[in-house]
């Protein structure tokens, strides 16, 4: 979630809940509506503790998905680099073709797949350059131990790259179902309603505002953290960016220059197929 929106939401919710507390306070009896404050505090502790435990469990699951997506992107970028190295041991014609298509694959990840993931899509799509790479590999006719070993290694690295891509796409559409969100907001609503019964005309307005505002802030920030972890590619603090793949592309371009590979790439700068 964008930081500005998070701050605005926090201010708006705090303003609403504090206003509600101060409004209820006007007609509240002195000492709150609870005759036994200790017992009421114990019940509130159970409610707040239940929310904290439930929200903490959801944060753990969301962070696990977030970390899986981040690790998948890094592993995919590493696999692209490793396949570039492996292609050096294949026949020259096939090597030039595969290395160019690998760079196009990386460009499409950065410039085409990432915007889709930011919009919450892309989980059920196939990278077109993965298909092109597969078709190119079918043309291979390895001869000699070196090429045969490289051919087998390429297949293993392709499997690793595809698995890493699945991990990267895992968090694109979010993992927390609507039912869980409903439960979270319902519990938050119960906590808010229970807090209103602590309205006390005998206390100052500032103390009552602090009572409600502090509880509201904790709940809103907790829900904001869950939203951010459940949408790791959306704009905001902590978003996952294609840093690893961009770094791999820079390294591959440098490697091509060092190896004096001048064959034109079959794509443009965004990974779209080049026009012939």
C-alpha positions, 0 to 999 in steps of 0.5 A: 500500500502506498505510504500516503494512502496508508497515512490518510486512511490512518488519520481518517479512521482515527478521526472517525473512531475518536469522534465516536468516542467523544460523542458517546462520552457526552451521555456516558455515566461517570466511570464508564458503563461498566460497574466492574472495570477490572472484569471489563478490562479482562474481557477486552484483553481477551478480545484484543488478544484474540485479534492480535493472535489471529492477525499475527497468524495471517501476517506470518502466512502473508510474509511467507508468501511474500518471501517466496515471491521475492526468493523466486524472482532472485532464483529465476534471475540466477537461472537465466545467468546460469543458462547463459553460461551453459549455452556457451558449451553448445554449438555456435549457431544454437548458442547465439540463438539461445543467449539472445532469447534468454536476454529477451526472456529477462527483458519481458519479465522486467517490462511486461510481466512485472506490470501485470503482477503490479495489477494483480494479474499474470499468474496463469500466463506463459512467458512467450520467450520460454516457448521460443527457447523450448523450440530452439532447444529442439533443434539441438543435435549435441555431439561430443561429451561436452555438448551432451552434458551442456544439453542435459544441464540446460534442461535441469536449469530450465526446470529450475527457472520455471519453478522459480517463476511459479514462486515469483508469480505466487503472490501476484494475486494475493493469498488471503481469501475474502472470508479471512478479510471479513473475519478480520474486519468483524473482529476489529468492529467488535473491538471498536464497539467494546471500546465505546463502552469505556466512554467516561464523562468523568475523564478528560476528552484528551484521555478518552481520545488517546484511549480510542486512538491508540487502539485504532492505530494498532488495528489499522497498522496491523491491517495495513501490514497484512495488505502490503504483504498480501500484495507484494508487487503493488506500489508502496513501501517494501514492494518487490521490484525486478532488481535481480533480473535487471542486474542479471541483464546488465551482467549478460550484456557485459558478458556479450561484449566481453565475448565479442557476441554481436548477433542482433537480439530477436526483441526490442528493449522491452522484450517484445519480438523484433520486427523483421 
